[in-house]
Amino acid sequence: MKIHLRRARGLSRIYLKVMKFRALAWPPDTVYFVGDRPDKRLLGHECVHFRQYRREGLIRYFFRWWWQYFRVSYEKIDYELEARAAEIKMDFQRKET
């Protein structure tokens, strides 16, 4: 899958700043970011979100993400836990080689 990296501008930049995110995976294949270009770990995290979009469907994904955001907090959103687990796995695999 080819991913397009775009520096966030306008509303996407405001959203990222308000939410205190460094990057945002936006379907079908664009990662918006603020600050420095995303590293491999952050891109891996965002790629997990692309897989989640395809697996769950966009409407279900966004509804569930926001529902959990307001109900349990960002740190406990299932999708974010899955993406962070993939980051840890990537770090572990890099250290083994």
C-alpha positions in Angstrom: 0.0 0.0 0.0 1.4 3.4 -1.0 0.9 6.1 1.6 0.9 9.8 0.9 2.4 12.1 3.5 1.0 15.6 3.7 1.9 18.3 6.1 -1.3 19.3 7.9 -2.7 22.7 6.9 -6.0 24.5 7.7 -8.6 22.4 9.4 -6.4 19.3 9.6 -3.7 21.2 11.3 -6.2 22.7 13.8 -7.6 19.3 14.5 -4.2 17.7 15.1 -3.2 20.6 17.4 -6.4 20.5 19.4 -6.3 16.8 19.8 -2.6 16.9 20.5 -1.9 14.3 17.8 1.3 14.2 15.8 -0.3 12.5 12.8 -3.7 11.4 11.4 -4.4 8.5 9.0 -7.1 9.8 6.6 -8.7 7.3 4.2 -7.9 6.0 1.8 -4.1 6.5 2.0 -3.0 9.9 3.4 -1.2 10.6 6.6 -1.4 14.2 7.7 1.3 15.3 10.2 2.5 18.3 12.2 6.1 19.0 13.1 8.8 16.8 11.8 8.2 14.1 9.2 6.8 11.0 10.9 9.3 8.3 11.8 8.8 4.6 10.9 7.2 3.9 14.3 4.5 6.6 13.9 3.9 5.6 10.3 3.4 2.0 11.4 0.9 3.1 13.9 -1.0 5.0 11.3 -0.9 2.0 8.9 -2.7 0.0 11.5 -5.5 2.5 11.3 -5.7 2.1 7.5 -6.1 -1.7 8.1 -8.8 -1.0 10.7 -10.7 1.3 8.3 -10.7 -1.5 5.7 -11.6 -4.2 8.3 -14.4 -2.3 10.1 -15.6 0.1 7.5 -15.3 3.9 7.8 -18.6 4.7 9.5 -18.3 1.9 12.1 -14.6 2.9 12.7 -15.3 6.6 13.3 -18.4 6.0 15.3 -16.7 3.5 17.6 -13.6 5.6 17.9 -15.5 8.7 19.0 -17.8 6.7 21.2 -14.9 5.2 23.1 -13.1 8.5 23.2 -15.9 10.1 25.1 -16.8 6.9 27.2 -13.4 5.6 28.3 -10.6 8.1 27.1 -8.2 8.1 24.2 -5.7 5.9 25.9 -8.2 3.0 26.2 -9.7 3.1 22.7 -9.5 -0.4 21.2 -8.2 0.9 17.9 -5.4 2.9 19.6 -4.5 -0.1 21.8 -4.1 -2.2 18.7 -2.0 0.4 17.0 0.2 0.9 20.0 0.7 -2.9 20.3 1.9 -3.0 16.7 4.4 -0.2 17.5 5.8 -2.2 20.4 6.0 -5.3 18.2 7.8 -3.3 15.5 10.3 -2.0 18.1 10.9 -5.5 19.4 11.4 -7.0 15.9 13.9 -4.2 15.1 15.9 -4.9 18.2 16.1 -8.7 17.4 17.7 -8.1 14.0 
